[in-house]
Amino acid sequence: MKITDILKPEEIIIDFKGTNKLEILNEMIDIFIGDSRVLDLDTVRTIVLEREEIMSTGVGNGFAIPHGKTNMVTEMVAGFGLVKNPIEFDALDGKPVNLIFLLIGQADSVGPHLKMLSRISRIMNQENVREKLTNAQSSEEILQIFDEEDSKYLEL
């Protein structure tokens, strides 16, 4: 499964109203309002925010990958956020975050969820990819970057 199989233009935010971690995460979760694949948005919000309380998903280099698993989604769903003014995210390297990839998988589908986390991490671990995403001007451009980078990897 490729990133572009689960990430759609309407699930990409490049203009946030929020200015801190909680506001940004809530805005990202809100992209699923009215999404038929999300059976209970409150549960999705709870699992993402509780996971974040346990340990920050800010992995470093300006990137965070908040994620969780619940059977309140009918399939894996994703969102991506480009934060113009980097925010404090309690990242492992102590640096602010401007690239956020939200991933929600089904609780009983652990393998595909872990494979997608790995795929996203491999791509986002590349400085040139992070730079391209940071400079992107539209959700279509962001999707194109993910599509190009994703095609470099065989099915993981």
DRENRO-919137 format. One record per residue: residue number from 1; residue in one letter; z, x negated, y of N, C-alpha, C, CB in turn. Coordinates in pm, whole numbers, plus 50000, padded with zeros to 5 digits. Glycine has a CB too. Layout:
# DRENRO-919137
  nr rest   n.w   n.u   n.v  ca.w  ca.u  ca.v   c.w   c.u   c.v  cb.w  cb.u  cb.v
 NUM    A     Z     X     Y     Z     X     Y     Z     X     Y     Z     X     Y
...
***
This chain:
# DRENRO-919137
  nr rest   n.w   n.u   n.v  ca.w  ca.u  ca.v   c.w   c.u   c.v  cb.w  cb.u  cb.v
   1    M 50000 49917 49882 50000 50000 50000 50000 49912 50125 50121 50095 49999
   2    K 49915 49948 50219 49906 49873 50344 49990 49939 50453 49759 49862 50389
   3    I 50024 49862 50552 50101 49915 50665 50027 50030 50730 50128 49804 50768
   4    T 49897 50017 50745 49819 50122 50812 49806 50248 50726 49682 50070 50847
   5    D 49849 50242 50600 49855 50363 50518 49971 50453 50560 49869 50327 50369
   6    I 50072 50392 50621 50190 50471 50658 50214 50478 50809 50312 50415 50591
   7    L 50152 50389 50886 50173 50386 51031 50051 50444 51101 50200 50241 51080
   8    K 50073 50545 51184 49966 50613 51256 49984 50596 51407 49963 50764 51218
   9    P 49877 50612 51484 49887 50590 51630 49997 50672 51698 49755 50623 51696
  10    E 50017 50795 51653 50119 50880 51715 50260 50838 51679 50098 51024 51674
  11    E 50273 50740 51590 50404 50689 51550 50434 50553 51614 50412 50677 51397
  12    I 50356 50521 51715 50373 50395 51788 50412 50426 51931 50242 50308 51783
  13    I 50519 50363 51976 50566 50383 52113 50549 50251 52189 50715 50431 52117
  14    I 50483 50260 52304 50470 50140 52387 50529 50162 52527 50322 50098 52399
  15    D 50587 50278 52547 50648 50310 52677 50780 50383 52652 50552 50396 52766
  16    F 50886 50308 52640 51018 50365 52612 51088 50409 52741 51105 50263 52538
  17    K 51164 50516 52728 51250 50559 52838 51386 50491 52827 51266 50713 52838
  18    G 51432 50468 52705 51561 50407 52680 51566 50262 52722 51597 50419 52535
  19    T 51690 50215 52743 51708 50076 52788 51806 49999 52701 51754 50074 52931
  20    N 51858 50063 52594 51948 49992 52506 51915 50026 52361 52096 50026 52538
  21    K 51979 49956 52271 51951 49969 52128 51959 50113 52077 52046 49883 52050
  22    L 52068 50181 52107 52086 50318 52057 51980 50412 52114 52227 50368 52093
  23    E 51954 50403 52242 51853 50490 52303 51715 50464 52243 51848 50468 52456
  24    I 51682 50338 52225 51551 50301 52169 51540 50351 52024 51530 50147 52175
  25    L 51643 50328 51944 51639 50376 51805 51624 50528 51798 51765 50332 51729
  26    N 51696 50598 51884 51684 50744 51885 51545 50789 51927 51789 50804 51977
  27    E 51487 50722 52024 51349 50755 52064 51252 50733 51948 51306 50669 52185
  28    M 51274 50625 51876 51185 50598 51763 51200 50704 51654 51213 50458 51705
  29    I 51321 50741 51624 51345 50844 51521 51285 50977 51566 51497 50859 51493
  30    D 51290 51004 51696 51237 51130 51749 51086 51144 51733 51273 51141 51895
  31    I 51015 51036 51702 50870 51051 51680 50843 51140 51559 50804 50913 51660
  32    F 50944 51159 51476 50927 51242 51356 50964 51389 51378 51009 51185 51243
  33    I 50997 51427 51501 51025 51568 51529 50899 51648 51497 51068 51590 51679
  34    G 50916 51749 51413 50802 51834 51376 50713 51777 51268 50720 51861 51495
  35    D 50745 51657 51217 50665 51595 51111 50702 51661 50978 50689 51440 51106
  36    S 50604 51720 50913 50630 51794 50788 50680 51703 50675 50505 51866 50743
  37    R 50659 51573 50687 50706 51479 50585 50856 51453 50595 50631 51347 50596
  38    V 50914 51488 50708 51057 51467 50731 51127 51602 50717 51084 51404 50872
  39    L 51205 51615 50611 51270 51742 50580 51396 51765 50662 51302 51748 50433
  40    D 51463 51657 50702 51587 51670 50778 51601 51548 50870 51711 51683 50684
  41    L 51564 51568 50996 51565 51457 51091 51706 51405 51116 51503 51501 51222
  42    D 51806 51492 51113 51944 51447 51135 51988 51349 51027 52040 51568 51139
  43    T 51947 51374 50903 51981 51283 50794 51912 51148 50814 51940 51344 50657
  44    V 51785 51151 50854 51713 51026 50880 51784 50948 50990 51565 51055 50921
  45    R 51821 51017 51097 51891 50951 51208 52022 50888 51159 51920 51053 51323
  46    T 52097 50963 51079 52225 50914 51028 52207 50790 50942 52295 51023 50948
  47    I 52110 50791 50851 52096 50673 50763 52052 50550 50840 51996 50703 50651
  48    V 51966 50568 50941 51921 50453 51020 52036 50397 51103 51803 50493 51113
  49    L 52109 50484 51170 52217 50438 51257 52335 50383 51178 52264 50552 51347
  50    E 52366 50444 51062 52473 50391 50978 52436 50254 50923 52505 50488 50863
  51    R 52311 50237 50883 52263 50108 50832 52278 50001 50941 52115 50118 50785
  52    E 52247 50041 51064 52255 49948 51176 52399 49909 51207 52191 50011 51300
  53    E 52493 50000 51184 52634 49969 51206 52686 49868 51104 52718 50097 51200
  54    I 52637 49876 50982 52679 49784 50876 52636 49642 50909 52621 49827 50740
  55    M 52510 49628 50948 52456 49497 50986 52329 49518 51066 52429 49410 50860
  56    S 52316 49446 51173 52198 49459 51258 52071 49426 51180 52210 49367 51381
  57    T 51967 49503 51208 51837 49477 51147 51750 49393 51240 51765 49609 51113
  58    G 51811 49339 51344 51742 49243 51429 51735 49111 51355 51813 49226 51568
  59    V 51619 49081 51300 51607 48965 51211 51580 48835 51285 51498 48989 51111
  60    G 51545 48843 51413 51521 48723 51490 51380 48716 51546 51547 48601 51406
  61    N 51361 48623 51636 51231 48602 51700 51180 48728 51770 51130 48558 51597
  62    G 51272 48808 51825 51232 48926 51901 51194 49045 51816 51119 48893 51988
  63    F 51224 49040 51687 51182 49145 51594 51300 49210 51523 51085 49089 51492
  64    A 51292 49343 51507 51392 49418 51431 51319 49513 51337 51488 49497 51526
  65    I 51380 49537 51222 51322 49627 51123 51425 49727 51072 51263 49546 51006
  66    P 51464 49821 51159 51559 49924 51113 51496 50003 50999 51598 50019 51230
  67    H 51577 50032 50898 51521 50100 50781 51631 50174 50705 51452 49998 50687
  68    G 51586 50258 50615 51679 50332 50531 51603 50410 50426 51765 50425 50615
  69    K 51679 50466 50333 51621 50546 50225 51694 50679 50216 51628 50469 50088
  70    T 51615 50785 50198 51670 50918 50183 51566 51007 50116 51714 50976 50320
  71    N 51613 51106 50045 51520 51203 49988 51492 51317 50086 51574 51260 49857
  72    M 51526 51296 50212 51493 51393 50316 51358 51360 50380 51603 51396 50424
  73    V 51282 51269 50314 51141 51248 50349 51060 51269 50221 51116 51102 50410
  74    T 50941 51325 50237 50857 51353 50120 50775 51232 50079 50765 51470 50148
  75    E 50765 51135 50169 50695 51009 50143 50744 50907 50244 50539 51026 50150
  76    M 50707 50782 50224 50747 50678 50317 50687 50705 50455 50703 50538 50265
  77    V 50771 50692 50558 50724 50711 50695 50763 50589 50778 50783 50841 50757
  78    A 50687 50566 50886 50710 50447 50966 50683 50475 51113 50623 50332 50918
  79    G 50744 50393 51196 50719 50394 51339 50724 50252 51390 50820 50484 51413
  80    F 50655 50227 51499 50657 50094 51558 50681 50108 51707 50525 50017 51530
  81    G 50762 50019 51761 50789 50022 51903 50769 49886 51968 50928 50070 51928
  82    L 50701 49887 52082 50683 49769 52165 50765 49792 52291 50531 49741 52198
  83    V 50875 49719 52304 50966 49735 52416 50926 49634 52524 51116 49715 52372
  84    K 50880 49684 52636 50830 49596 52744 50939 49503 52799 50773 49679 52858
  85    N 51061 49556 52812 51174 49475 52858 51268 49457 52739 51247 49542 52980
  86    P 51263 49340 52674 51343 49317 52554 51489 49360 52570 51338 49171 52516
  87    I 51544 49414 52460 51681 49467 52462 51773 49387 52370 51681 49614 52421
  88    E 51900 49389 52402 52002 49330 52316 52008 49414 52188 52144 49325 52387
  89    F 52001 49347 52073 51994 49419 51945 52090 49361 51843 51853 49415 51890
  90    D 52178 49271 51886 52268 49202 51793 52188 49130 51684 52366 49301 51729
  91    A 52075 49074 51722 51987 49005 51627 52056 48882 51569 51854 48966 51694
  92    L 52013 48843 51452 52073 48729 51383 52065 48601 51465 52005 48707 51250
  93    D 51958 48586 51546 51945 48465 51627 52003 48482 51767 51799 48425 51637
  94    G 52061 48600 51795 52124 48625 51924 52026 48654 52037 52206 48508 51961
  95    K 51897 48657 52008 51796 48680 52111 51762 48829 52121 51668 48598 52081
  96    P 51716 48872 52239 51677 49012 52255 51554 49047 52172 51651 49042 52402
  97    V 51533 49176 52153 51426 49227 52067 51325 49306 52150 51484 49315 51954
  98    N 51198 49287 52119 51095 49367 52185 50998 49431 52086 51018 49282 52283
  99    L 51006 49395 51958 50919 49451 51855 51007 49515 51748 50825 49341 51792
 100    I 50986 49646 51725 51072 49719 51632 50985 49797 51534 51170 49815 51707
 101    F 51006 49773 51407 50934 49846 51302 51036 49930 51225 50856 49749 51206
 102    L 51024 50061 51235 51114 50155 51168 51050 50199 51036 51145 50278 51259
 103    L 51125 50189 50928 51073 50226 50797 51175 50314 50724 51040 50101 50713
 104    I 51129 50432 50682 51213 50524 50606 51143 50551 50473 51240 50657 50685
 105    G 51211 50517 50364 51156 50540 50231 51235 50646 50157 51154 50410 50150
 106    Q 51180 50690 50046 51250 50786 49961 51359 50714 49882 51150 50858 49866
 107    A 51472 50779 49868 51587 50717 49801 51556 50681 49656 51706 50811 49805
 108    D 51474 50759 49590 51444 50734 49449 51316 50652 49429 51433 50865 49373
 109    S 51271 50588 49537 51149 50509 49530 51175 50371 49590 51032 50580 49605
 110    V 51267 50298 49530 51314 50171 49584 51206 50063 49584 51435 50123 49505
 111    G 51130 50051 49476 51029 49947 49465 50928 49947 49579 50956 49961 49336
 112    P 50861 50058 49606 50765 50062 49717 50830 50033 49852 50697 50197 49722
 113    H 50952 50078 49871 51024 50053 49996 51047 49903 50016 51159 50129 49998
 114    L 51094 49836 49912 51118 49691 49920 50988 49614 49938 51189 49641 49794
 115    K 50881 49656 49871 50752 49590 49887 50701 49602 50031 50649 49649 49791
 116    M 50720 49721 50090 50674 49738 50228 50760 49657 50324 50677 49887 50267
 117    L 50891 49653 50304 50976 49568 50387 50931 49422 50379 51124 49580 50343
 118    S 50899 49376 50260 50853 49239 50240 50720 49215 50312 50839 49210 50091
 119    R 50631 49310 50300 50498 49299 50363 50513 49290 50515 50409 49421 50324
 120    I 50593 49379 50571 50616 49381 50716 50679 49249 50759 50705 49501 50757
 121    S 50778 49203 50686 50847 49078 50720 50753 48958 50718 50963 49054 50624
 122    R 50668 48951 50617 50572 48839 50609 50481 48836 50730 50489 48848 50481
 123    I 50430 48952 50765 50339 48959 50879 50413 48927 51008 50273 49098 50888
 124    M 50530 48986 51027 50604 48968 51151 50668 48830 51163 50710 49074 51163
 125    N 50672 48755 51056 50728 48621 51059 50632 48522 51127 50759 48574 50917
 126    Q 50511 48564 51153 50410 48477 51214 50414 48489 51367 50269 48511 51161
 127    E 50437 48377 51432 50450 48377 51577 50326 48433 51647 50478 48237 51627
 128    N 50206 48398 51596 50084 48446 51661 50070 48598 51650 49961 48378 51597
 129    V 50117 48657 51543 50113 48803 51527 50209 48869 51626 50148 48844 51381
 130    R 50330 48815 51636 50426 48871 51731 50373 48863 51873 50560 48797 51720
 131    E 50307 48752 51904 50250 48736 52038 50138 48837 52063 50196 48593 52056
 132    K 50051 48856 51965 49943 48956 51980 50001 49095 52000 49851 48955 51856
 133    L 50102 49130 51920 50163 49263 51932 50231 49280 52068 50265 49286 51819
 134    T 50300 49177 52114 50368 49182 52243 50268 49206 52357 50445 49051 52267
 135    N 50150 49152 52344 50049 49166 52449 49957 49287 52431 49965 49041 52455
 136    A 49976 49362 52325 49891 49479 52299 49908 49583 52409 49924 49541 52161
 137    Q 49800 49653 52439 49800 49752 52547 49796 49896 52498 49684 49727 52637
 138    S 49774 49917 52368 49762 50053 52317 49806 50060 52171 49618 50104 52332
 139    S 49834 50182 52127 49871 50201 51986 49754 50167 51895 49918 50344 51962
 140    E 49632 50194 51940 49514 50160 51860 49502 50009 51842 49386 50215 51925
 141    E 49530 49934 51947 49526 49788 51939 49633 49737 51843 49544 49726 52078
 142    I 49751 49795 51848 49859 49756 51757 49819 49783 51613 49990 49833 51792
 143    L 49762 49900 51587 49716 49932 51451 49609 49835 51404 49662 50075 51444
 144    Q 49519 49797 51493 49414 49702 51458 49473 49566 51421 49314 49686 51574
 145    I 49573 49523 51493 49640 49395 51462 49703 49402 51323 49748 49361 51569
 146    F 49776 49511 51297 49837 49526 51164 49730 49531 51055 49923 49652 51159
 147    D 49621 49601 51080 49515 49613 50980 49454 49476 50949 49406 49710 51029
 148    E 49427 49398 51053 49369 49264 51034 49465 49174 50957 49334 49200 51170
 149    E 49592 49175 50995 49689 49088 50929 49717 49135 50786 49820 49084 51010
 150    D 49725 49266 50769 49752 49323 50636 49643 49287 50536 49765 49476 50647
 151    S 49519 49281 50583 49406 49253 50493 49410 49110 50439 49274 49277 50565
 152    K 49492 49025 50498 49505 48887 50453 49591 48875 50327 49564 48801 50564
 153    Y 49662 48983 50294 49752 48980 50179 49701 49072 50069 49894 49019 50221
 154    L 49707 49024 49948 49679 49110 49836 49795 49206 49821 49655 49029 49707
 155    E 49778 49308 49741 49885 49406 49719 50012 49333 49672 49842 49513 49614
 156    L 50118 49352 49748 50246 49286 49714 50335 49384 49643 50318 49231 49840
***
